[in-house]
Amino acid sequence: MAKTAIITGGSRGIGEAMALKLGELGYNVVINYRSESSKVLSDNLAAKIKDQYGVDTLVVRADVSKYDDCENLVKATVDKFGDKIDVLVNNAGITNNCNFIDITKEQYEAVINTNLMSFLHMTHLVLPYMVNHSDKDNQCCIVNTSSVGGLTGVINQADYCASKSGIIGFTRAIALEFAGKGIRCNAIAPGMIMTDMLRGVNQDELNALAATIPQGFIGDVSDIAGALGYILTAPYVTGQVISPNGGFVLQ
């Protein structure tokens, strides 16, 4: 029987690449969406995963910053695929890019609720569907998307960096708490990756950004999907932060 994976924030960019990787690895894939525009993207992605990899998919409306919506997402997953959830990829994230004096309470609360609290919500709700079905030879896995911002800090993104740093601490604590139950928990901390946000930047600015990276180029979403694939097939790896960043954090 096929295994089941939930990915949050999976409709575009890094999330889309990771959702496709899950399908490639043979998982049934559950994708959430929040807006009508993201529903279209999610539906199209689900169809692509089905067509390319022959697995089943489910698309569910859920704002994962809200616990009740997370409950509905997990319930819909269990109703369709049964009471074992093999993989949870916590990937939903937003940013403000705002000076911390000028930022509003509502803005930074939105970042913390989406980027960090949603990871706690989803993990809290999914763990019962892992802990009773996993052991050393039949592992379940949680993968959390952090950022180099959680390792180094970024100007005008204090709230974002707080959330991404918090994810790293949360990852290590969950890994330690559930290691003996066959559940692994790791984080991926992407560096500068070519997504929609960077595609609108002119070439001179892209060249300047690339020059800040020791390897001299901006990463691709496939680099993050590759890290996910490694984690899911590495049974002795838990509590780790894997950071595809071209050497950026070494400076």
N, C-alpha and C positions, 0 to 999 in steps of 0.2 A: 504494500500500500504506500502511495506517495506520502512524503512528509509535507508538513505545512509550515509556512513562514508568513509572518506579518511584517510589513515595512511601513513606517509612517513617513510622510513627506516624500512619497515615492513617485510623484507624477512627473517630475522634471529634473534635469541636471544630474547631480550625483545620485539622487534617489532613484531616478529612472535607470541609470546604469546599474545600480545595485539590484533593483527589482529584476532586470533582465538577467543578471548573474544568478539570482536565486532560481529563476526559471531554467536557466542552462544547467544548473546543478540538480534539477529534478524536483524542486519544491513546488507544491501548489502555493500561489502567491496571493496574499490579501493586501490591498492597497486602499488607503483612506483618501478622502478629498474633503475640502472645506467649502469651496465656492463652486459655482456653476462652471466657471472657466476651467478650474482644475478637474472637475468631473469629466469634461470632454477629454482632457489629457489623460486622465486615469483610465477611462474607458478604452481609449485608443491603445494605451500601453498594455492593458489587460488582454486585448485582442491580439496584439503583437506577440506577447509572451505565449499565449495559447497556440498561435499559428506556428511560431518558431520551435517551441519546445514540447508541445503536446501535453502540457500540464493544465490543471484547472486554475481558475482565478476567481477572485471576488473583489468587488469595488464597493466600499461602504462610506457613506457620509459621516464624518466625525471630525470635530474640532478637538484635537487631542490635548489642548490646554485645559479642557474641561473633563473632570473625572467621569461624569455621567456619559459623555460621548465616548470616552474610552471603554466604559463598561459595555456600551452598545456595540462597539467595534469587536471586542473580544467575544461577546455573546453571538454575534453574527458569524464569526469565524468558527466557533465551536458547533453552532447549529448546522453549518454546512460541511465541516471537515472532521468533526469528532472532537473528543475531549483531550487530545494531545496536541500541543503547539510546540513544534520542534525548534523554531528559530524566531526571535524577535529582533528586528532591526529598528532601533529608535533613531530616526533621522530628521524628524521635523525641526525646522529652525528658521528664525527671522533675525533681522538686524536693524538697528536704527541709524548707525553711523552719525552719532550726535555728541557734541561736547557735553560732559556730564553736568555742567552748570545749567545749560540750556534745556536739557532733556526734561520731560514731564514725568511725573509719577506713573501715569498711565502707560507711557511709552516703555519705561524700563520694566514695569510689571508685565507687560505683554511679552517682552523678550524672555524674562525669567519663566513665565508660565508656559510659553511654547517650547523654549529650548531646554529647560531643566525639569520643570514640574511634569511635563508630559512624559518624560522618561521615567520619572518615579511612578506616575499613574499607570502607565502601560506595563512596567515591570511588576508592580504590585498585583496587577490583575492577571497577568500571564503566568507568573510563577506557579500558581496552583495547578496549572495545566502542563507544567514541566516536571515539577518535583515528584509527582507520583508515577512518572513514566520514564525516568532517566536513570542511568547508572553509568559506570565506567565504559561499558561497551555499547551503550545506546544513549549518547549524550544529547542534551539540548544546549542551545547556545543563544546568548544575548550579545548583540553588537551595538554599541552606542557611538554615534557620530559626534566627535568633539571638534577641535580645531587647533591649529598652531596658536591661535589667539588664547587658548586655554593654557598654553605652555609659556608664551612669551609676552603677552599683552599687545594691544593694538591701540593706537591713538584714536580717540573719539568712539571707542567701542567698549567702554568699561563694563556696561551691562552685559554685552555679548560675551566678553572675556570671562566675566564672573560665572555666567551660565556654562560656558565650555570648560572652565576649570572645575566647576562643581561636578560636571559629568565624569571627569577623570577620577575624582575621589569616590563618587558613587559607584563607578565601574569596579574599582579595586575592592570596595567594601562588599559588594554583591558577589564578586568572584571568590573572596575569602569565605564568606558565609555559606555559600552553596557548592563549593568545590567538592565536598564529600558526598554530594547527592547527584553527581554526574552532570552538573550544570556549569558551563563555562560562561564568563562574561569578559569581554574585551572592548576596547575603544579604538576607533580610527580617528586620527587628528590630521585632516587634510591641510596641506599648505595651499599655495596659490593654484587654483584649478580653473581651467577655461570652461566657464558656464555662461548662461545668458547675460549675467551681470557684466562680464568682461567683454562679451562680443560687441557691446556698444561703444567700447573704448577705441580711440583711434590708434593707428599702428605705432606712432611715436611713443605714445603713453604705454602701450603694451611692451615695446622694446625697453623702456625705462624700468617697467616692473620686472621684466625678465632679467635685467641686469642686476637686480637685488638678490637674485637666486644664484647660489654658487654653481649649479649645473647649467645655468644660463637660459633656461626655458621654463615656460608655464606648463603645469601638469594637465593631464586629460582626465575626464571622468572615469575612463577605463583603468586608470591607476588606482582609484579608490575601489572600484568594483573588484580589481585584482586582489587588493588587500582583504576585502570581504571574503573572496573565494579562498584565500590562504587560511584565514581564521577558521572558516567553517570546516576545513579539512585538516586542521592541526590539533589533534586531540590532547596534546600536552601543553597547550598554550592557553593560559587564563590570567586575568588581572593585568593584561599588558596594554600599552598604548602604542599602536603602530602608526607612524606619521610619515606618509609619502609627501615630502616637501622639498625635494631637490637640494637638500642641505641647508635650507633657510635657517633652521633653528641652531645650526652649528656656529653661526656668526656671533 
